Amino acid sequence: MGKAQYKKKATARRHNPIRVPDAHLGGGKADGKANPEKEKQMLPVLQKLRSPDYADRTWACAAICNLVANDAATRRLFQGRNVVGELIERLSDSVDEVVVEASGALRNLAIDGGHELVSEMFNKGIMPHLTVLMGKIGSTVDEVLAADVQADSLSDEEIQQRKHILALAENVTILVWLLADANHKTLAAINSVAGGVAELLVKILRGREKLGLGVTLAAAQALYALTQDNRPFTNALLHTADALPTLVALAKADHAALEAELKAKAAKAKGKKKAAPEAEDEEVGDGRLLLTRVLVAGTLRNVVDAGSRTDESVGIAALTNDVILPLVNSLLDVNLANVVTRVGELVAALPAEDVPVAGKDLQNDHKSPVEVKLERLERMLTTVSIALEVLTGICAGLEDAEEEEMDEEDDAEMEDAIEDEALIAMGRDAPGEAGPAPTVKTTATLPTLLGALRLPERLSALAQLTPMSFPPTGAQPSLHPPTTAALSTLHLRALEALNNLLLTVAASLAGGADPSIAALIPAAGIWATVFGIISAAGEDASALTARGQEMRLEVLEAALGCAWGVSKVSADQLSPLAVQVQMLMDVLPALRSDAARTRALDTLAALASRPGVSVDENRAIGQWVLNLLPSANDEILVAVLNAVIDIYADEGRDYDRPVFVAGGFLDALASSVARVRADVRKIDRRKQPELRARAEEAYENLTAFVKYRRSLRL
């Protein structure tokens, strides 16, 4: 029980590509109202979207982006005037420049507005337009890649056309990525044209040197999102010519050398001109090549299973150990406290908000030097988060056992009115043995992950919260919402990777691995870190259910998974404080998922039965767990039964007689047998076969445990 291994992210769980959830912005402004100056410009801007003059239409598309950027209240005003439908209509405009700006406006709206706004785009018919544009982009990319012409030999008109098509390719690719992550319906729409999408994305990656960083990164983001637990698209990608060789080559490419080469070319192109302010201060670096490489590495691990036929041409184990793991490892030592301090300094230096006015030079991606630096810091945090997602998969060493076929027995063949004692008499004489240890299989060895790379310590450091990790619980938004959104995601991913690593260690030890690997886990340090996170995330109980605080609860639940892992691997090294034990008890009602509640219960059981536990500690936990039994059902019922049996399985423990015997635990368990059986039989074996099987096993162990403990009295 409690083994909740984090796998590839399902679309509903991903925090990207929503840059900043609406609620993080405080409704747009602290009072939830749009900027009056922006509101005045709304109608004139919308009117120009239908202007006969293409320059007006182009300007209007760009103006929309500036008016709604990171301002949910103003964005909703525009939505109420059907801005999404108007912009989608502009995707079929006769002028390329208008199409580019309209696609850019939709891209930025979707990134800021998130899943709900992307769903609106889908419902208003964006897919047919994107399909047409993808065909147009693919043809132009073919021409660019086939032409043996240097960019500096092109005419001004040809250069402008190429800029338009590259900008359009980036915008459309990002919209595909957003649609893939929005919901099952939008993902299905992308999958319906999976072959064409895969071909275009691979084509972009193959021609990355000619097409530029922006569109290459967008293609990598789309591929990574589309290959996560999405077999239809994965199959299409694997059947795309040159897909795997292109991805492997990009994963192996030295991003640092390529970035240096690009900087040299840019400097040469500018000649003696003074560099832009943002280019002079490379405190973080552009980071797009690095992020692209990490995304491609993640895509390869998404689509290539070790030992599969596809793996014959890739060698994913060797690629992971020689290329992917070193790449990920190089990103794990970022000092988040320093990042938060720097973000605070940059935010203080931001220029006052400049409300756009009419002007032919308005651009929808204009950023000040300070904004560029903030964006680069945000990209760096995102890169680390994606690297942690990849590491989570590397650390996921458990292979699920195949489910046995279950007989469709008739639950009604036994009378519901059978009493406790009769049911106990019908039970087996001894609790069943634990099932076989799960198969452990990792592409990297545990001594490498635990010892050479010191992952437990480094992941714990990345999981530690900062003052900017969650949105404030009051009315004011975060100091810098994009950083807050990125940090909370990073903490979650670090905890998920640590959880998987601890699970793999626990399973390896159960399977007979060298016990010395447990010594490589800094149990006390992880325990302290985890409970610092649980305390900080859960200090305001009302915040756990507040809109905009969803990541607070997710991080807390992931931290509980790590607490469970440490308690299973190194319980003998733990000396939990009474306040920590009470924290586990208090947090249970606030948890959203049964899996998280089960982790908390299993952790308490491990603490109550750890070597050297005092009688008083055992009594406090044991009595509390037993008190849950009358109201527990389904997953929690199974967890409670397993916890009680695990704690008191050994009648020779010092705490058994003063707690289990003196406290009348056996009588309480015996009197619950009929009720437990009735609750187990309510679990539909067709809808929840795994839960039903575990519940039946727990019930059988309960009756056997009662019989066994009674036999000890004789």
N, C-alpha and C positions, 0 to 999 in steps of 0.2 A: 504494500500500500504506500501511497505518497509519491510513487515514482512518476512524476509528471515531467517527461523529457520534452524540452522545447525543440521543435523541428522547424522546417521552413515556415515562414510567416504566411498565414492565410490573409487574403485581401482585407478582411474586416479588422485585422489586428494591426495593420501597418500604420505607423504615424505619418510616414511620407506617402504621397507627395503633397499632403497639405502642409504648406510652409508654416502657417500659424493658425491653429484652430480659432474660429470666431470668438469663442468665449475667452480666449487668452487676451483678446484685445479690449475687453471690457465693453463689448457692444459697439465698438467703433471709437467712441470717446467714453470717458468715465461716466457721463450721464446718459450714454446710449443715443445721443442725438448727432445728426450729421452737422458738419461744419456749414454754417449759413452761407459763407462765400461760395463753397462748392455747390450748395443746393441751388444758388442763383444761376449757376452756369449749366445746370443739368439739361434744361429744355433746349437752349441754343445748341448744345453739343449734339443732342439726339436729333434735332432737326437737320443738322448738317450731315448726318449719316446718310440721308436720302438726297443730298444736294446733287444737282446735275454736274457740278464742278468736282472733278476727281480730287483736286487738292483739298477741298473742304471735307470730302469723305475720308481722306487719308488723315487729315488733322483730327477729325472727330474721333477716329479709332484710337489715336495716340492719346488724346485728351482724356478719354474714359479711363485709361490705365492710371494716369496721374491722379485723377480725382478720387478713385476708389482704393488706391494702394494702401494696404494695412488699415483700412477704414471700413469696418463691416457695416456701420450705419449708413454711410453714403452708398456703399455697394448695394444694399438692399433697396434704397430709393431707386437706383437705376434698374434693378431687377423688376421692381414694380412697374416700370415703364417699358418692359420687354426688351431691355438692352441685349439680352442673350439672343433672342430671335432676330433682332436687327443685325447683330454682328455676324450671325450664321449666314444670313442672307448676303452679306458682303463677301462671303467666301467664294461666291460665284460672280464677283464683280469683273467687269471687262478689263480693268486696269490692274496690272500685277502689284503695283505699289499699295493699292487699297487692300488687295487680298492679303498681302504680307502684314500690313498693320492690323487688319481685322483678326487674323490668326494670332498675332501677338497679343492683342487685347483679350481674346478668348483664353489664351494660354495663361496670362497673368491673372485674369479673373478666376480661372479654375484653380490655380495654385493657391491664391489667397482665399477663395471661397470654399474649396474642398469638395468632398464627395457629394454634398447636396447640390451644389451648383453644377458639378459635372453631370449629375443625373438629369438636371434640367436641360443641359445642352443636348444630352442624348435624346430626351423626350421631344425636343424641338427640332430633331432631325439633323444633327451634325454629322452622323456617320456617312451618309451618301456623299456629302461634300468632302469629307476626309478621304474617302476611297478614291474619288476623282483626283484629288490633289496628290495623293500618294503615287498614282500612276504618272502624273505630270512630273513629280519630283524624281521618280525613278528614271524616267527617260532623260531628264536633264543631267542627272548624276552620271548616267552612262556616257553622255556626250562629254562631260567634264573629264571623266576618267580616261576616256578613249583619246581625247585630244592631247597631242604632244606639244602643248603650248605653255610657255612660262607666263605666269600672271602679269609680270611687268611688260609683256609684249602685247597685252590686250588693249583695245581702245577703251575710252572712258565709258561708252555705252555698254560694251561687253562686260566691263568690270561691274557696272551697276546692275546689269542683269544677273550676273553671277551672285552678287551680294543678295539680291532679292530672292533667288532660288534657295540659297543657303539659309537665309533667315526663315523662309517659308518651311524648308525641310526641318529646321530646328523646332519651330513652333508646332508643326503638325506631329512630329515625333513625340514631343512632350505631351501633346493632347492625347495621343495614343497611350502613352504611359499613364496619364491621369485616368483615362477611361478603363484601362486594365485594372486599376486599383480601386475604382469607385464602388462597384457592386457586382453581383453575379450576372446580372442582365447585361451590363455594359461590357463585362469581360467576355460573355458569350458572343456579343457582336464583334469584338475584335477577333475572337477565335474563328468566326465564320469566314474571315478573310485572312486566316493565319498564314497561309502560304505566301501571299503577297506582302504581308507585313514583315515576315521573317526575311524574305528576299531583300526588301528595301533596307532593313536594319543591318543585315550582314554586308550589303553593298556599301553602306555608309562607313561601316567600320573598316572594310577593306580599302576604301579610298580616303582614309582619315587624313593622310598627309596633304592631300589636295583640298579636302573639304573643310578643314579647320576644327578647332577644339569644341566650339559650341554644339554643332550638330553631332559630332562624334560622342560627346558626353550624353546628349539626349538619347542617342541610339542605345548606348550602354545602359542607361537607366531604364529604358523601355524593355530591353531584353531581360534585364534582371527581374523586373516586376512580372513580366509575362511568363517566365519560366519557373515561378514559384508555385509548386503544387498545381500545375496546369498542364496536364498531359497532352491535350489537343495541340497547344502551341509548341510544346517541347518536341512532339513528333514532327511538326512542320519544320521546326528549326533543324532538326537532325537530318531531314531530307533536303535541306537547302545546300546547294553547291558551295563548297569552301567554307562552310560555317565553322566547323570545329578547328580546322587549321588557322583560320583568321582569329578565332578567340584565343587559341593557344599562343599564337605569335604575339598578340596584344598583351596577354597575361605575362609573358616573359620579357616584354620590352622594358628597357630601363627608362622609366618615366623622368628621372632626374636629368639624364643626359639629353633626352628629347626636349625637356623644358629649357635647358640651357641653350640648346640649338635654336629653339624658337625665339628666345630672348636676344640672341646674337643677330638673328635675321631681322627682328623688329628694330633693334638699335641701328643696324645698317640702313634699313629703309628710312629711318628718321634722319639719318646723317648727323649733322652737328646740332640739330635742334635739341632744346632742353627737354628732357623726359618729363612726362606727366607726373604730378606730385605723387599719385598713387603708385607709380612704377618705381619711384626713388626709394620708397620705404618698403622693402620686401620682408616685413616682419613675419608673414605667414607664407607668402608665395601664392601664385594663382590657384594651384591645387586641382585644376580640372583634369590634367593628365593622370595624376595620382588617383583621383576618384574614379576616373574611367577604368583604370587598371584594376582597382578593387572590385568594381561592379562586374567586370568581365570575369575575374576570378570567381566571384560568387555565382555567376551564370554557369560557368563550367561545372561547378560543384552541384548546381541545380539539375543539370541535364545528364551528367555522366555518373552512373553508379559503378562503384568498384566491382570489377569482375564481370561486367556486362559486355555484350558484343561491341558496344560503342567504345568501351574502355580500351579495347584492343589497340585502337589507333591513338589514344590519348595518354593512357597510363596515369590515371587520376591520383593514385597513391603517391607515385614518385613526384608528380607535378605539385601535389599538396605539400609534401615534405621539403622539396627543393626550391619551390617558387612561392606558392600561395602562403604557407605558414610563415616564412621569413618576411614576406610583404606585410602580412597582418601584424606580426610581432613588432615590426618597426614603428607601428602606429599606437602602441599601447601605453606609452609613457608621457602622454600629454598631461600637463599640470592644469587641472580644471580651475583651481583657485586663481591662478595667474590669468587664465582666460577671462574669468568673470571680472577680475579687477580691470583688465584691459578694455573689456566691453563697456564697463562703467565710464572709463575715461573717454572713450570714443563717443558714447552717447552724449556726454556732457559737451562734446565739441561739435555735435551735429548742428547744421544751420537751421534756422527757424523754417517751419513749413512754408513752402512757396506755392500758393494756389495757382494752378496753370491759368494763363490767359491766352486769348487767341494769338496765334503767331505761326508763321509757316515753318519755323524751325523746331517746333515741338516734337520731342521724341519720347516714346513710351518706355525706354530703358535708360534714360539719363540718370546718372548717379554722381553724387559729389565724391571727392577723394575719401572722406570719412566713411561714407556709405559703402564704398568699394572695400575698405578695410574690414568693416563689419560683415560684409557679405563673404569675404574670404575666411574670416574666423568661423562663420556659420558653416561654410563649406567644409572647413577642416573638421568641425565637430560631426558633421554628417558623414564624412569619410571614415572617421573612427567608428561611428555607429554601424555603418555597413560592414566594416572590417570585423566588428564584434559579431554581427549576424553570421558572417562566414565562419568565424571561430566557433560560434555556437554549434554549427553543423559539424565541424571537425571534432568537437568535444562530445558530440552525441554518439556514444559508443554502444548503446543498447539496441539490440535487434529484437523487434517484437516477435513473440512466439506466435505461431499460426493458431488461429482459433479452431477448436474442435467443433465438429458438427454436433448440434444439440438435438436430442429427440423432442418432438412436439408432444410431450406428454400432456395428459389432461389434468390440469390443476384441480379439477372438481372431483377427482376420484377419491380423494381423502376428505373426510368430513371436517368442516371448519370448527366444529364444536369440541374437538379433541382437547382435553385438558393438559396443563403443563406436565404433570407427572407421567401421563401416558406417552406424551411426545418424547420426554426424556428417556423413558424405558425403551422406546423404539429406536433411539439414536445409537450410534456406534459407541464403542467402549473407550476410545481414546481419540483426542484431537488428531486431525490429519496432519501428515508431515507437510512442511512448506514445499511449494512447487520447486521445480528445478531452477537453478540460478539462471537469469537471462544471459543470452549469448552476448559477449562483449567483442566488438570489432571496431577498431579505430584505425585511421590512416596514419596517425602519429602515436608513438608509444607514450604511456603514462609517465615513465621517468623523464622523458623529454618535456612533456607539458608541465609536469609538476616541479621537476628539478632544474633542468637547464633553462627553461623559459620562465620559471617562477610565476606561472599564471595565477594561482590563487591570490598571492599578494597583490599583483598588478591589477587584476580584475576587481578586487576589493577596493583598491584606490580609486578606480574609475566609477565605482558604484556609490562612493561617498557623496552625499548631497552638498550643494552649495547654496548660498543665499538666493540664487537666481534659478534654482532647479525646478521649482513649481510656480505657477501663477499665484500671486498674493490672494489670500482668502477675502480681502476687503474689496471695495468698489474699484480701486485703482488697478489698472493693468500692470503687467510686468514692466520693469525699466526698459527692457528690450525683448519683446515677445518672441522674435525669431530665435534668439539665443536660449530663452527659456524652453521653447518647444524642442530645440535640438538637444539641450542638456537632459531633459527628462527622458527622451528617447535613448540617449547614450547610457544613462544609468540603468534603464530597463534592459538594454542589450547586454551590458556588462554582467548583470545579475543572472540573465538567462544563460550566458556562456558559463558562468561559475556554477550555476545549478546543474547544467549538463555534465560538467567536469566532475563534480562531487558525486553525481549519480553513477557515472561510469566507474569511479573509484570504488564506490560502495558495492556495485555489482561485481567488479573484479575481485574484491576481497571475499565476497560471498562465493565466488566461483573458485577459490583456492589460490588467488594471486599472493605473491610475497607480501606478508603483513607489513614489511618495512616501508611500503609506499605510503602507508597512512602517516608515517612520521614526516613526510614531505608536505603535509597539509598543516598550515599554521592555524589550528583550530580556534585557539583563544582569540587570535586577532580577527579572524573572519566572524566569529560569534559577536565580538564587540561591535564590529562594523555593521553587521546585519541588524543588531538591535538598535544601533544608532539610527539606522534608516527607518526601521519599524516605528520607533518613537517619534521621529521627526515627521514622517509621512502621516502617522495616525494621531498626532497630538490634538488635532481639531477633528473630532468625530464627524461633525456636520460637513466638513470639507470633503470627506471621502465620497459623499453622494451628490456634491454640488456640481452643477453644469460647468464644464471647463476644467474640472479637477480630475478627470478620468485617469490621467497618467499617474496621479498620486496613488490611487488604489492599485493600479497595475504594478507600480514599483513596489508597493508594500507586499502584494501577493507574491511577486518574484523573490523578494527578500525572505519570505517565509519558506519558499522552496529551498533556498540556500541554508536556512536554519535547520531544516529537515536533513539536508545532505550532511552537514557537519555533525549533527547528532548521530547519524548512522555510521559515519566514518570514524569519528574520534570522540565518542561520548565520554570515554574515560579521561579525556583531557579537559573536559568542561566543568566549570564551577558556576552554574547559572545563579544569578541573583534572584531573590524572591520577587523583586519588581519585574524581572524579565519573564519569569514564569507567569506572574499575574497578567503581564502584557499579552502573552499568548492566549490566555483565557478571555481577556477583555476584548481582544480584536476579533474574536470568532464571529459575533453577530454582524459585524460591519463588512465581512468578506462577501464578495459577489458570487464566487464560484464554489461549488462543492469540492473541487480539486484543491483549492486553497485551504478550505476548512479541514480537509483531510490531512494536508501537510501540517497544519497547526496541531491537530490531534496526535498525529504520528510523532511529531517532535516532542510533545508532552509525554507520550508513552516512553520514548527513548530516554528522556530525562528522568522519569520516575523509576526506570529499571537500570540506570547506569551503575557501573561499579562504584561503591562507596556512597551511594545515595543514603541520606538519613531517613529514619522512620517518619519524621514529621514531614519532610519533603514528599515522600512517597504517599503519605496519607492525604496531603493537600491535593495532589494531582489525581490520585486514584479515586478519591471520593467525588471530586469535581467531574471527572470523566463518567463515572457510574451514574451520577445525577442526570447526565444528558440522555441516558438510555430510554426513559419513558416517552420522551418527545421526539426522539431521533427517527428518521426514516430514510429510505433509499441509500444514497452514497454515505451519508453521515451515520446511519445505523450500522453499516458495514464497518466504517472506521472506528466507531465506538466499541463494537464487539471485538474487533481485532486488537484495539488498544488495551482493553481490560485483560484479554487472554494473554497478550504478549507480556504485560506487566507482571501478571501473577502465574505465569506458566511454570515457574520454578518454586515449588513449595519450600525449598531449602533456604531461600533468601531471608535475611534478618528481618525484613519488614513484613514478611508474609503473615505470621501469626498475630502480631499486634495490629495489623491493618486489615488484611483480607479476612482472617478468621474472626477477630474480635469485632470488626465492623459489619459483620453479617453480609458480606459481599455475595457469598455463594447463594444464600436464600434470595437475595434480590435478583440474581441472574436466573435462578430456577423459576421464579414467579413471572419472568418476562418471556418465557419460551413460546407460549401460545401466541402472544401478541407479536413477537418477532416473526414467527412463521407466517402469520396472516399478512404482515407488512411485506415480507419477501414475496409472497405469492401475488401481491398486487403489482409487482414490477412486470411489465409486459415483456416476455422473452423474445417477441418478434421485433419490438422497437428498441429494446435495450438488452440485447443478449449477453453482452459482457458483464454489465452490472448485475443482471439476474444470476448469472453463473457465480459471480463473486459473493452475492448475497446468500445464495443457497449454500455455498461453502462455509460462509461465516455462521449461518444457522446450524449446520451440521457440527461445526467445531464448538458451538455454544453448548449443544446437548451433550456432546462427548466430553467437554470440559467439566460440565456439572457432574456427570457420572463419575469421571475420574477423580475429581476432588472429593466427592462423597465416599469413594472407595478408600481414600486415605484415612477416613475416620474409623474404619473397621479394625 
